[in-house]
Amino acid sequence: MLTDTANFRNPHYHGPGDTVDRLDYETITRLTVALAKAIKTMTRR
């Protein structure tokens, strides 16, 4: 998670129900790609 409010968005966050099968890989991929683009844009000179 990119923010410190993950526990409010995911009731299983860091608990017994926080298992791999509950991950949203499509969303994780979209966020990772967007973050990589943002970093690349910010580091261009």
MOPAC internal coordinates of N, CA, C and O (Angstrom, degrees):
PM7 1SCF
backbone

  N    0.0000 0     0.00 0     0.00 0    0    0    0
  C    1.4414 1     0.00 0     0.00 0    1    0    0
  C    1.5244 1   109.02 1     0.00 0    2    1    0
  O    1.2310 1   121.64 1   -35.93 1    3    2    1
  N    1.3051 1   114.46 1   144.07 1    3    2    1
  C    1.4650 1   119.03 1  -177.88 1    5    3    2
  C    1.5179 1   113.29 1   -90.28 1    6    5    3
  O    1.2310 1   120.04 1   169.71 1    7    6    5
  N    1.3063 1   117.53 1   -10.29 1    7    6    5
  C    1.4600 1   119.93 1  -179.12 1    9    7    6
  C    1.5218 1   109.75 1  -123.61 1   10    9    7
  O    1.2310 1   120.91 1    -6.78 1   11   10    9
  N    1.3034 1   115.87 1   173.22 1   11   10    9
  C    1.4682 1   119.31 1   179.99 1   13   11   10
  C    1.5253 1   112.73 1   -92.86 1   14   13   11
  O    1.2310 1   119.97 1  -162.76 1   15   14   13
  N    1.3202 1   117.66 1    17.24 1   15   14   13
  C    1.4682 1   120.85 1  -179.41 1   17   15   14
  C    1.5382 1   112.35 1  -110.33 1   18   17   15
  O    1.2310 1   120.38 1  -160.48 1   19   18   17
  N    1.3182 1   116.88 1    19.52 1   19   18   17
  C    1.4635 1   120.71 1  -177.63 1   21   19   18
  C    1.5255 1   111.78 1   -56.86 1   22   21   19
  O    1.2310 1   120.97 1   142.93 1   23   22   21
  N    1.3144 1   115.75 1   -37.07 1   23   22   21
  C    1.4689 1   118.92 1  -178.43 1   25   23   22
  C    1.5284 1   112.52 1   -64.78 1   26   25   23
  O    1.2310 1   119.78 1   158.77 1   27   26   25
  N    1.3327 1   118.02 1   -21.23 1   27   26   25
  C    1.4692 1   120.90 1   176.98 1   29   27   26
  C    1.5228 1   111.29 1   -83.82 1   30   29   27
  O    1.2310 1   119.97 1   153.84 1   31   30   29
  N    1.3256 1   117.66 1   -26.16 1   31   30   29
  C    1.4658 1   121.64 1  -178.94 1   33   31   30
  C    1.5246 1   112.85 1   -91.26 1   34   33   31
  O    1.2310 1   120.25 1   157.24 1   35   34   33
  N    1.3251 1   117.12 1   -22.76 1   35   34   33
  C    1.4581 1   120.93 1  -175.40 1   37   35   34
  C    1.5299 1   108.80 1  -132.35 1   38   37   35
  O    1.2310 1   120.04 1   -73.42 1   39   38   37
  N    1.3218 1   117.52 1   106.58 1   39   38   37
  C    1.4701 1   120.08 1  -177.24 1   41   39   38
  C    1.5343 1   113.23 1   -65.70 1   42   41   39
  O    1.2310 1   120.01 1   165.53 1   43   42   41
  N    1.3249 1   117.59 1   -14.47 1   43   42   41
  C    1.4633 1   121.76 1  -179.30 1   45   43   42
  C    1.5201 1   112.60 1   -95.46 1   46   45   43
  O    1.2310 1   120.04 1   178.84 1   47   46   45
  N    1.3331 1   117.53 1    -1.16 1   47   46   45
  C    1.4658 1   122.84 1  -173.98 1   49   47   46
  C    1.5289 1   111.55 1   -54.89 1   50   49   47
  O    1.2310 1   121.06 1   -60.03 1   51   50   49
  N    1.3288 1   115.59 1   119.97 1   51   50   49
  C    1.4686 1   124.20 1   179.18 1   53   51   50
  C    1.5296 1   113.23 1    54.31 1   54   53   51
  O    1.2310 1   121.13 1  -146.11 1   55   54   53
  N    1.3232 1   115.45 1    33.89 1   55   54   53
  C    1.4611 1   120.23 1   176.45 1   57   55   54
  C    1.5184 1   109.78 1  -122.83 1   58   57   55
  O    1.2310 1   119.93 1     2.53 1   59   58   57
  N    1.3126 1   117.73 1  -177.47 1   59   58   57
  C    1.4716 1   121.63 1  -178.94 1   61   59   58
  C    1.5305 1   113.02 1   -59.69 1   62   61   59
  O    1.2310 1   120.40 1   151.91 1   63   62   61
  N    1.3412 1   116.85 1   -28.09 1   63   62   61
  C    1.4680 1   120.51 1  -179.75 1   65   63   62
  C    1.5144 1   113.60 1   -87.90 1   66   65   63
  O    1.2310 1   119.83 1  -176.34 1   67   66   65
  N    1.3274 1   117.92 1     3.66 1   67   66   65
  C    1.4651 1   122.48 1  -179.09 1   69   67   66
  C    1.5234 1   108.63 1   -83.07 1   70   69   67
  O    1.2310 1   121.28 1   -99.01 1   71   70   69
  N    1.3340 1   115.16 1    80.99 1   71   70   69
  C    1.4585 1   121.69 1  -175.22 1   73   71   70
  C    1.5255 1   110.49 1  -117.73 1   74   73   71
  O    1.2310 1   121.01 1   -19.07 1   75   74   73
  N    1.3214 1   115.67 1   160.93 1   75   74   73
  C    1.4625 1   122.96 1  -176.42 1   77   75   74
  C    1.5275 1   112.11 1   -56.27 1   78   77   75
  O    1.2310 1   120.11 1   144.20 1   79   78   77
  N    1.3138 1   117.40 1   -35.80 1   79   78   77
  C    1.4628 1   120.08 1  -177.35 1   81   79   78
  C    1.5269 1   112.91 1   -68.49 1   82   81   79
  O    1.2310 1   119.44 1   168.73 1   83   82   81
  N    1.3053 1   118.67 1   -11.27 1   83   82   81
  C    1.4596 1   122.00 1   179.37 1   85   83   82
  C    1.5338 1   112.71 1   -95.47 1   86   85   83
  O    1.2310 1   119.97 1   175.38 1   87   86   85
  N    1.3221 1   117.66 1    -4.62 1   87   86   85
  C    1.4636 1   121.27 1  -179.30 1   89   87   86
  C    1.5252 1   110.72 1   -73.67 1   90   89   87
  O    1.2310 1   120.84 1   -36.04 1   91   90   89
  N    1.3092 1   115.99 1   143.96 1   91   90   89
  C    1.4622 1   122.63 1   177.69 1   93   91   90
  C    1.5277 1   107.20 1  -101.31 1   94   93   91
  O    1.2310 1   120.70 1   -91.51 1   95   94   93
  N    1.3242 1   116.27 1    88.49 1   95   94   93
  C    1.4555 1   121.29 1  -173.48 1   97   95   94
  C    1.5328 1   112.75 1   -64.98 1   98   97   95
  O    1.2310 1   119.74 1   148.53 1   99   98   97
  N    1.3143 1   118.09 1   -31.47 1   99   98   97
  C    1.4662 1   120.73 1   178.03 1  101   99   98
  C    1.5296 1   110.07 1   -63.51 1  102  101   99
  O    1.2310 1   120.46 1   133.85 1  103  102  101
  N    1.3182 1   116.73 1   -46.15 1  103  102  101
  C    1.4632 1   120.70 1   179.06 1  105  103  102
  C    1.5235 1   110.91 1   -67.21 1  106  105  103
  O    1.2310 1   120.23 1   138.28 1  107  106  105
  N    1.3179 1   117.16 1   -41.72 1  107  106  105
  C    1.4636 1   120.69 1   178.09 1  109  107  106
  C    1.5243 1   110.27 1   -58.75 1  110  109  107
  O    1.2310 1   120.35 1   137.81 1  111  110  109
  N    1.3187 1   116.93 1   -42.19 1  111  110  109
  C    1.4645 1   121.35 1   179.38 1  113  111  110
  C    1.5172 1   111.23 1   -64.16 1  114  113  111
  O    1.2310 1   120.22 1   133.33 1  115  114  113
  N    1.3333 1   117.18 1   -46.67 1  115  114  113
  C    1.4713 1   120.59 1   179.59 1  117  115  114
  C    1.5254 1   111.17 1   -60.26 1  118  117  115
  O    1.2310 1   120.17 1   136.07 1  119  118  117
  N    1.3245 1   117.28 1   -43.93 1  119  118  117
  C    1.4621 1   120.90 1  -179.67 1  121  119  118
  C    1.5215 1   112.11 1   -66.39 1  122  121  119
  O    1.2310 1   120.52 1   140.60 1  123  122  121
  N    1.3224 1   116.60 1   -39.40 1  123  122  121
  C    1.4584 1   120.73 1   179.61 1  125  123  122
  C    1.5224 1   111.12 1   -65.40 1  126  125  123
  O    1.2310 1   120.36 1   136.39 1  127  126  125
  N    1.3154 1   116.92 1   -43.61 1  127  126  125
  C    1.4686 1   121.04 1   178.22 1  129  127  126
  C    1.5259 1   110.08 1   -63.54 1  130  129  127
  O    1.2310 1   120.12 1   135.95 1  131  130  129
  N    1.3111 1   117.38 1   -44.05 1  131  130  129
  C    1.4707 1   121.00 1   179.54 1  133  131  130
  C    1.5285 1   110.98 1   -63.54 1  134  133  131
  O    1.2310 1   120.14 1   138.34 1  135  134  133
  N    1.3200 1   117.33 1   -41.66 1  135  134  133
  C    1.4578 1   121.04 1   178.94 1  137  135  134
  C    1.5238 1   110.97 1   -64.94 1  138  137  135
  O    1.2310 1   120.16 1   138.28 1  139  138  137
  N    1.3235 1   117.30 1   -41.72 1  139  138  137
  C    1.4691 1   121.02 1   178.40 1  141  139  138
  C    1.5255 1   110.56 1   -62.20 1  142  141  139
  O    1.2310 1   120.16 1   138.19 1  143  142  141
  N    1.3321 1   117.30 1   -41.81 1  143  142  141
  C    1.4662 1   120.81 1   177.66 1  145  143  142
  C    1.5174 1   111.42 1   -64.01 1  146  145  143
  O    1.2310 1   120.34 1   138.09 1  147  146  145
  N    1.3269 1   116.96 1   -41.91 1  147  146  145
  C    1.4568 1   120.54 1   179.55 1  149  147  146
  C    1.5251 1   110.97 1   -63.80 1  150  149  147
  O    1.2310 1   120.15 1   136.16 1  151  150  149
  N    1.3125 1   117.32 1   -43.84 1  151  150  149
  C    1.4658 1   120.69 1   178.71 1  153  151  150
  C    1.5150 1   110.57 1   -63.91 1  154  153  151
  O    1.2310 1   120.21 1   138.18 1  155  154  153
  N    1.3064 1   117.21 1   -41.82 1  155  154  153
  C    1.4627 1   120.87 1   179.28 1  157  155  154
  C    1.5274 1   110.42 1   -62.61 1  158  157  155
  O    1.2310 1   120.47 1   138.53 1  159  158  157
  N    1.3220 1   116.71 1   -41.47 1  159  158  157
  C    1.4589 1   121.33 1   178.49 1  161  159  158
  C    1.5165 1   111.19 1   -64.52 1  162  161  159
  O    1.2310 1   120.02 1   138.04 1  163  162  161
  N    1.3211 1   117.57 1   -41.96 1  163  162  161
  C    1.4702 1   121.62 1  -177.37 1  165  163  162
  C    1.5317 1   112.55 1   -72.20 1  166  165  163
  O    1.2310 1   120.32 1   156.21 1  167  166  165
  N    1.3329 1   116.99 1   -23.79 1  167  166  165
  C    1.4547 1   118.96 1  -177.07 1  169  167  166
  C    1.5157 1   113.48 1   -97.10 1  170  169  167
  O    1.2310 1   119.84 1   178.91 1  171  170  169
  N    1.3210 1   117.92 1    -1.09 1  171  170  169
  C    1.4755 1   120.86 1   176.30 1  173  171  170
  C    1.5175 1   109.51 1   -72.56 1  174  173  171
  O    1.2310 1   120.98 1   -40.44 1  175  174  173
  N    1.3064 1   115.73 1   139.56 1  175  174  173
  C    1.4695 1   119.80 1   177.01 1  177  175  174
  C    1.4894 1   110.32 1  -135.59 1  178  177  175
  O    1.2310 1   120.10 1   180.00 1  179  178  177

